[in-house]
Amino acid sequence: MTVYKAPLRDYRFVLEEVLAVEQLAKLPGFADATPEIFAAVLEEGSRLCEEVLFPLNRSGDEEGCTYENGTVRTPKGFKEAYDAFCAGGWTSLACDPAYGGQGLPYTLNFCMEEMISAANMSFGMYPGLSHGAYRALMMHGSDEQKSRYLQHLVDGSWAGTMCLTEPQCGTDLGLIRSKAEPRGDGKYKISGTKIFISAGEHDLTENILHLVLARLPDAPSGTRGISLFLVPKFLVAADGSLGARNGVRCGSIEHKMGIKASSTCVMNFDEAEATLVGKPHSGMRAMFTMMNSARLGVALQGLGLGEVAYQSARAYALERLQGRALKGSAAPDKAADPIIVHPDVRRMLLTMKAHNEASRALACWVGLQIDIAERHPDPAERDSAEDLVALMTPILKSYLTDGGSEAANFGVQIMGGHGYIRENGMEQLVRDARITQIYEGTNGIQALDLVGRKMPVHMGRLMRRFFHPVDHFVAKHKAIAELQEFVVPLAKAFGKLQQATLLVAQRGLADPDEAGAAASDYLKLFALTALAYMWALMAKASLPKTAGDDAGFYLGKLATARFFMTRILPQTSSLLTIISAGAKPVMALDAEGF
Ligand SMILES: Cc1cc2nc3c(=O)[nH]c(=O)nc-3n(C[C@H](O)[C@H](O)[C@H](O)COP(=O)(O)OP(=O)(O)OC[C@H]3O[C@@H](n4cnc5c(N)ncnc54)[C@H](O)[C@@H]3O)c2cc1C
């Protein structure tokens, strides 16, 4: 069976002892966002996740969503859970008070998103997409759109979707065919078919707001000719009351590998009434707001699944009796030792633990930058934080979801054959985790975003936002004896990252295939260095506390940091070797040779 307890102690450590979350309360509008409020909100949220959402995870997977004549039913208990979720104010946490939000930091929302995904990833898709729609409208919507729609997304009574994908177009949005025709009254008619639309239809809310990419008649070809439209399921009158059903219907739902309780819909738009969001032909910009927010949300899904897989595998490894410890029995009174004595089982558990804990710190660090980018009074601080978020978004999306998937697979491995059996719950995590590596831009596309877009911006300005703090940390701490076992490996990995960056930038300029062939390995090298930075920060925070009340916690952190530095981080050497090999071995084979 899977088990889950929200990692509240770890949040306190990361937020209060490593990342100085108290700095947020000094930002305008965040006076209430003290560490105490963070702890109280997370504790309250953890109860909802553990007691309401987690128990619905297995049954939601077994039952799935059902489709009948254009309507979609979510599994038993989802509607009640969603109502409790809204009543508890969980849809409004980081939203603007002007629209009924609680105005709390994104950092806090990040932590909640991890917990929700760990407890029930399918459930989390519904409010997650609504929040993306909220952000897109907040940043690109007209005043009229904001006043008519936002409060409903904030209180959760209406949901949102993101309608990009069409049968002929997934990654390459330039191929979009859905059409938008001006009606002459400032509104538009949208026609076309969208596929794979998460939460496209369901029974949780009274209305659904679809954000749809489509082409105007005079649109240039490719992505420069795409506009963003708002298409409500039910039309909304000026006074906010719901009117007639709009020309958008769910044609069917997909039967898929995982997240079975999240509806994945074919949506048919037949002259549906729409309003334009932002300017004509600038839909990609607006949609990127939604996608970037969603990409970070997906990263947190990966982390959440990695955490629940780890906790469940740990519980199993402590109880399952098989074989004896290599150096002699650890539990001679029992028929066999618990499998946690075996080095290979420990290797898998520690890989999961080391990955999850550093990923959590990295995600919270980026969450803090989002809050600083939005609130800091100094424009230079805001710009710097925004750069760091832009740089780290593809890294988090790709690396945390690969990590979540790997952790779920380790979970199955640790449970042996029992992990493969459905009723034990672990195989669901493998199935659920798999999509996180695909949607919101596949992980391959995230790597291309990193080397193709983020790396060259302003002659590497974004890169320096990460390089400078690491460089500074290494310079400041490398001579401190007790920190050397953490700082020296970090410095070595950082050196390799710098070498790889130069290599990819130079070769990529001469031949784009060089950048393309290096991209995924380069992203991994970057991510490992970022996790090493987090482990070095966490080790520094833990070292002085190994004799106090909570010594076990800090000793555990140090042991895990050592495992990461010695058993995981050395992968950076082989990654640099692979990157150095260049594109030739990848591109040499003709298509017919495959
Ligand atoms: C369960 C589920 C939920 C989804 N939810 C939504 C949603 O809510 N809204 C929505 O609009 N879409 C949604 N999607 C669609 C999802 O975002 C796409 O499936 C994804 O972006 C990939 O597109 P594709 O499937 O067409 O693959 P393709 O684009 O055909 O890609 C196939 C392979 O080729 C690679 N590839 C493609 N182009 C390049 C390139 N230029 N360089 C290198 N490699 C490349 C890809 O990385 C991938 O490995 C969902 C999909 C699923 C399965």
The ligand as a Tripos MOL2 file, in Angstrom:
@<TRIPOS>MOLECULE
LIG
   53    58     1     0     0
SMALL
NO_CHARGES

@<TRIPOS>ATOM
      1 C1         -2.9250   13.2200  -20.5140 C.3       1 LIG1
      2 C2         -2.6050   14.3930  -21.3890 C.ar      1 LIG1
      3 C3         -3.0350   15.6530  -21.0070 C.ar      1 LIG1
      4 C4         -2.7790   16.7540  -21.8440 C.ar      1 LIG1
      5 N1         -3.2870   17.9890  -21.5110 N.ar      1 LIG1
      6 C5         -3.2360   18.9920  -22.4430 C.ar      1 LIG1
      7 C6         -3.9530   20.2100  -22.2380 C.ar      1 LIG1
      8 O1         -4.5910   20.4230  -21.2040 O.2       1 LIG1
      9 N2         -3.9200   21.1400  -23.2180 N.ar      1 LIG1
     10 C7         -3.2300   20.9480  -24.3810 C.ar      1 LIG1
     11 O2         -3.2710   21.8210  -25.2360 O.2       1 LIG1
     12 N3         -2.5230   19.8120  -24.5860 N.ar      1 LIG1
     13 C8         -2.5080   18.8280  -23.6550 C.ar      1 LIG1
     14 N4         -1.8360   17.6600  -23.8750 N.ar      1 LIG1
     15 C9         -1.0080   17.5310  -25.0570 C.3       1 LIG1
     16 C10         0.4800   17.5350  -24.7530 C.3       1 LIG1
     17 O3          0.9020   18.7970  -24.3190 O.3       1 LIG1
     18 C11         1.2160   17.0480  -26.0110 C.3       1 LIG1
     19 O4          0.9440   15.6590  -26.1390 O.3       1 LIG1
     20 C12         2.6960   17.3150  -25.9630 C.3       1 LIG1
     21 O5          2.9500   18.6930  -26.0270 O.3       1 LIG1
     22 C13         3.4510   16.6370  -27.1060 C.3       1 LIG1
     23 O6          2.8210   16.8020  -28.3320 O.3       1 LIG1
     24 P1          2.5110   15.5270  -29.2350 P.3       1 LIG1
     25 O7          1.8590   14.5170  -28.3830 O.co2     1 LIG1
     26 O8          1.7860   15.9530  -30.4460 O.co2     1 LIG1
     27 O9          3.9320   14.9840  -29.6330 O.3       1 LIG1
     28 P2          4.8380   15.4680  -30.8730 P.3       1 LIG1
     29 O10         4.8920   16.9420  -30.8980 O.co2     1 LIG1
     30 O11         4.3890   14.7780  -32.0860 O.co2     1 LIG1
     31 O12         6.2650   14.9280  -30.4320 O.3       1 LIG1
     32 C14         6.6540   13.5530  -30.5930 C.3       1 LIG1
     33 C15         8.1360   13.4120  -30.1720 C.3       1 LIG1
     34 O13         8.9560   14.2220  -31.0110 O.3       1 LIG1
     35 C16         9.7280   15.1320  -30.2500 C.3       1 LIG1
     36 N5          9.8000   16.4210  -30.9450 N.ar      1 LIG1
     37 C17         8.8020   17.0910  -31.5640 C.ar      1 LIG1
     38 N6          9.2660   18.2250  -32.0830 N.ar      1 LIG1
     39 C18        10.5740   18.3020  -31.8010 C.ar      1 LIG1
     40 C19        11.6100   19.2360  -32.0500 C.ar      1 LIG1
     41 N7         11.3790   20.3800  -32.7020 N.pl3     1 LIG1
     42 N8         12.8430   18.9770  -31.5690 N.ar      1 LIG1
     43 C20        13.1070   17.8490  -30.8830 C.ar      1 LIG1
     44 N9         12.1670   16.9160  -30.6190 N.ar      1 LIG1
     45 C21        10.9250   17.1400  -31.0680 C.ar      1 LIG1
     46 C22         8.9890   15.2790  -28.9180 C.3       1 LIG1
     47 O14         9.8640   15.6640  -27.8610 O.3       1 LIG1
     48 C23         8.3950   13.8950  -28.7300 C.3       1 LIG1
     49 O15         9.3600   13.0450  -28.1500 O.3       1 LIG1
     50 C24        -2.0420   16.5640  -23.0360 C.ar      1 LIG1
     51 C25        -1.5850   15.2920  -23.3980 C.ar      1 LIG1
     52 C26        -1.8820   14.2100  -22.6020 C.ar      1 LIG1
     53 C27        -1.4440   12.8370  -23.0600 C.3       1 LIG1
@<TRIPOS>BOND
     1     1     2 1
     2     2     3 ar
     3     2    52 ar
     4     3     4 ar
     5     4     5 ar
     6     4    50 ar
     7     5     6 ar
     8     6     7 ar
     9     6    13 1
    10     7     8 2
    11     7     9 ar
    12     9    10 ar
    13    10    11 2
    14    10    12 ar
    15    12    13 ar
    16    13    14 ar
    17    14    15 1
    18    14    50 ar
    19    15    16 1
    20    16    17 1
    21    16    18 1
    22    18    19 1
    23    18    20 1
    24    20    21 1
    25    20    22 1
    26    22    23 1
    27    23    24 1
    28    24    25 2
    29    24    26 1
    30    24    27 1
    31    27    28 1
    32    28    29 2
    33    28    30 1
    34    28    31 1
    35    31    32 1
    36    32    33 1
    37    33    34 1
    38    33    48 1
    39    34    35 1
    40    35    36 1
    41    35    46 1
    42    36    37 ar
    43    36    45 ar
    44    37    38 ar
    45    38    39 ar
    46    39    40 ar
    47    39    45 ar
    48    40    41 1
    49    40    42 ar
    50    42    43 ar
    51    43    44 ar
    52    44    45 ar
    53    46    47 1
    54    46    48 1
    55    48    49 1
    56    50    51 ar
    57    51    52 ar
    58    52    53 1
@<TRIPOS>SUBSTRUCTURE
     1 LIG1         1 GROUP 0 **** ****
